[in-house]
Amino acid sequence: MSYFSEESIEEDERRNEAFQLLCGIREAVSIAKRTKQTIPYRKALELAYDISPELHKELSNLLTKANESDLVKYYKQKADLISSEEGKIIFGEDLIIKDLEDENKLLKLGENTNLIQKRIFELEAALEYFQPEDISENFILNHDFSLTTKHPFFEKQLYSNAKVKDYELSDNRVLRLRLLHPDKAERIIGSDLVYEQFNLRTNKVRFIHLQYKTWNNKVLYFSGGNMVDQIEKLDKHICKSGYCNNESGKKTF
């Protein structure tokens, strides 16, 4: 049990410390990326998952769920009252966005803004309850890389570290999951996650290279980001290197 889940410590104290930690992640990443504007709190919370899924869960419990009963209900009530007064539907998320704009303007006026920053995070966290969940590629990748431990097919684990997991299969075979993202290997080859199946009897290997992309409103834009570049890298390092050929040397797809 970590500090953030220790119930003997006051929840408000743990929540304040969790917020300070999140601010530290946010500032450190912003400095490392040399961005003019610090990254959003929500993005910093996602990055906490890369540090530790357990830490991410504890920070989420302390910093976001607490807003569901107070801040979210407040904006729901406020939206209902304004809707009744104006005779048209007013959405709680629109009210939050307006208040966020006001808080961000205040943030630029001085240096002693720790309470303003905390209020901005609380508003951003409350806004999540009104919007569809946007799961990052990092979250999905780490979820899939760890999912095998929950399936009975993968009971016999041979080896595991942060980037590789080996499992013993039937018929003298071994399955390896290799996580390339976000290291140099991904930038060279173009894939995020690799499934490798080793047959120790025939000394043969089969593999599947996966590149993860998230959809934007049910649309996948090939022109956006570096998708074409990654496809070209996969083609160059896998298919054009002969790995897509069958035993006769012919390309199978």
C-alpha positions in Angstrom: 0.0 0.0 0.0 1.4 3.4 -1.0 1.1 6.8 0.6 -1.8 7.8 -1.6 -4.0 4.8 -0.6 -3.1 4.9 3.1 -6.4 5.5 4.8 -4.8 6.4 8.1 -3.7 9.7 6.5 -6.3 12.4 6.0 -7.8 12.3 2.5 -7.4 16.1 2.0 -3.7 15.8 2.8 -3.2 12.9 0.3 -5.2 14.8 -2.3 -3.0 17.9 -2.0 0.1 15.8 -2.2 -1.3 14.0 -5.3 -2.0 17.3 -6.9 1.6 18.6 -6.2 3.0 15.4 -7.8 0.8 15.9 -10.9 2.0 19.5 -11.1 5.6 18.2 -11.0 5.0 15.7 -13.8 3.3 18.4 -15.8 6.1 21.0 -15.4 8.9 18.4 -16.0 7.4 17.2 -19.2 6.7 20.7 -20.4 10.3 21.7 -19.8 11.6 18.6 -21.4 9.5 19.2 -24.5 10.4 22.9 -24.5 6.8 23.9 -25.1 5.7 27.5 -24.6 2.6 26.3 -22.9 2.5 23.6 -20.2 0.8 20.4 -21.1 -2.8 19.9 -19.9 -3.4 18.3 -16.5 -5.3 15.5 -18.2 -2.2 14.6 -20.3 0.0 14.7 -17.2 -2.4 12.2 -15.6 -2.2 9.9 -18.6 1.6 10.1 -18.4 1.5 8.9 -14.8 0.2 5.6 -16.2 3.5 5.2 -18.0 5.3 5.7 -14.7 3.1 3.3 -12.8 -0.5 2.0 -13.5 -1.0 1.7 -9.7 0.1 5.3 -9.3 -2.2 6.4 -12.1 -5.2 4.7 -10.4 -4.5 6.2 -7.0 -4.0 9.7 -8.5 -7.3 9.3 -10.5 -9.2 8.2 -7.4 -8.0 11.2 -5.4 -8.1 13.9 -8.0 -11.0 13.1 -10.3 -13.6 11.0 -8.5 -13.9 13.6 -5.7 -15.2 16.1 -8.2 -18.1 13.9 -9.2 -20.2 14.5 -6.1 -19.4 18.2 -5.7 -18.3 20.1 -8.8 -20.1 18.0 -11.4 -23.4 18.2 -9.5 -22.9 21.9 -9.1 -22.6 22.5 -12.8 -25.5 20.2 -13.5 -27.7 22.2 -11.2 -26.4 25.5 -12.5 -27.1 24.4 -16.1 -30.6 23.3 -15.2 -31.4 26.6 -13.5 -30.0 28.7 -16.4 -31.9 26.6 -18.9 -35.1 27.2 -17.1 -34.5 30.9 -16.8 -33.4 31.4 -20.5 -35.9 28.9 -22.0 -33.2 27.0 -23.9 -30.9 24.1 -23.1 -27.7 25.0 -21.5 -25.0 22.3 -21.0 -22.9 21.9 -17.9 -19.8 21.4 -20.0 -20.2 24.8 -21.7 -20.3 26.5 -18.3 -17.2 24.7 -17.2 -15.3 25.7 -20.4 -16.3 29.3 -19.9 -15.0 29.2 -16.3 -11.8 27.5 -17.4 -11.2 30.3 -19.9 -11.6 32.9 -17.0 -9.2 30.9 -14.7 -6.6 30.5 -17.4 -6.7 34.3 -18.0 -6.1 34.8 -14.2 -3.2 32.3 -14.4 -1.2 34.6 -16.7 -1.5 37.6 -14.4 1.0 36.6 -11.7 3.3 34.0 -10.2 1.5 33.2 -7.0 -1.1 31.0 -8.7 -1.0 27.7 -7.0 -4.7 27.9 -6.0 -5.7 29.0 -9.5 -3.8 26.0 -10.9 -5.6 23.7 -8.6 -9.0 25.2 -9.6 -8.1 24.7 -13.3 -7.3 21.0 -12.7 -10.6 20.5 -10.7 -12.5 22.1 -13.6 -10.7 20.0 -16.2 -11.4 16.9 -14.2 -15.1 17.8 -13.9 -15.3 18.4 -17.6 -14.2 14.8 -18.2 -17.5 13.5 -16.7 -19.5 15.4 -19.4 -17.3 14.2 -22.3 -16.8 10.7 -23.9 -13.7 9.0 -22.5 -10.7 9.6 -24.7 -8.2 6.8 -24.1 -4.6 7.5 -25.1 -2.5 5.2 -27.3 -0.1 4.8 -24.3 -3.0 3.6 -22.1 -4.2 1.0 -24.7 -0.7 -0.2 -25.5 0.2 -0.8 -21.8 -3.3 -2.4 -21.3 -2.7 -4.9 -24.1 0.8 -5.6 -23.1 -0.4 -6.6 -19.6 -3.7 -8.2 -20.6 -2.2 -11.6 -21.2 -1.6 -12.1 -17.5 -5.4 -12.2 -16.9 -6.1 -15.0 -19.5 -5.7 -18.7 -18.6 -4.0 -19.3 -21.9 -1.0 -17.4 -20.6 -0.6 -19.2 -17.3 3.0 -20.4 -17.8 5.0 -17.2 -17.8 8.7 -17.8 -18.4 10.1 -14.3 -18.2 8.9 -10.8 -17.7 10.4 -7.3 -17.6 9.2 -3.8 -18.6 9.6 -4.5 -22.3 9.4 -8.3 -22.8 7.1 -11.0 -21.6 7.7 -14.7 -22.5 5.0 -17.5 -22.2 5.2 -21.2 -22.6 2.6 -22.6 -25.1 1.6 -26.1 -26.1 3.6 -28.1 -28.7 7.0 -26.8 -27.5 6.3 -23.3 -28.5 7.1 -20.0 -26.8 5.2 -16.7 -27.2 7.0 -13.4 -26.7 5.4 -10.0 -26.4 7.8 -7.2 -27.1 6.8 -3.6 -26.4 8.8 -1.2 -28.6 6.8 2.0 -27.9 8.1 4.7 -27.2 11.7 3.7 -27.5 14.2 4.1 -30.4 13.2 0.7 -31.8 9.7 2.0 -32.6 11.1 5.0 -34.4 13.3 2.8 -36.6 10.9 -0.1 -37.3 7.5 1.7 -37.1 5.7 -0.8 -34.8 4.5 -0.4 -31.3 4.0 -4.0 -30.1 5.3 -7.3 -31.5 4.0 -10.8 -31.0 6.7 -13.4 -31.6 6.0 -17.1 -31.6 9.0 -19.4 -31.3 8.8 -23.1 -32.2 11.7 -24.7 -30.4 11.3 -28.0 -32.2 11.5 -26.6 -35.8 13.6 -23.5 -34.9 11.1 -21.3 -36.6 9.7 -17.9 -35.6 6.4 -16.3 -36.6 5.7 -12.7 -35.7 3.0 -9.9 -35.9 4.0 -6.3 -35.8 1.3 -3.9 -34.6 1.1 -0.1 -34.9 -1.6 1.6 -32.7 -3.7 4.5 -33.9 -6.7 6.1 -32.2 -9.8 7.1 -34.2 -11.1 10.6 -34.4 -14.9 10.5 -34.3 -14.9 7.1 -36.0 -12.5 8.4 -38.7 -8.8 7.4 -39.2 -6.9 10.1 -41.0 -4.0 8.7 -43.0 -2.8 12.2 -43.8 -2.4 13.1 -40.1 0.6 12.7 -37.9 3.3 10.2 -39.0 1.1 7.3 -40.1 2.4 7.1 -43.7 6.0 7.3 -42.5 5.4 4.5 -40.1 3.8 2.3 -42.7 6.8 2.9 -45.0 9.2 1.9 -42.2 7.3 -1.3 -41.6 7.4 -2.1 -45.3 11.1 -1.3 -45.6 12.3 -3.2 -42.5 9.9 -6.2 -42.7 8.4 -6.9 -46.1 11.3 -5.5 -48.3 13.8 -7.3 -46.0 12.2 -10.6 -47.0 10.2 -11.4 -43.9 6.9 -11.3 -45.9 8.2 -14.0 -48.2 7.2 -17.7 -48.0 9.6 -20.6 -48.1 9.8 -20.3 -51.9 10.9 -16.7 -51.6 7.6 -15.3 -52.9 5.9 -12.4 -51.2 2.7 -13.7 -49.6 0.9 -10.4 -49.2 
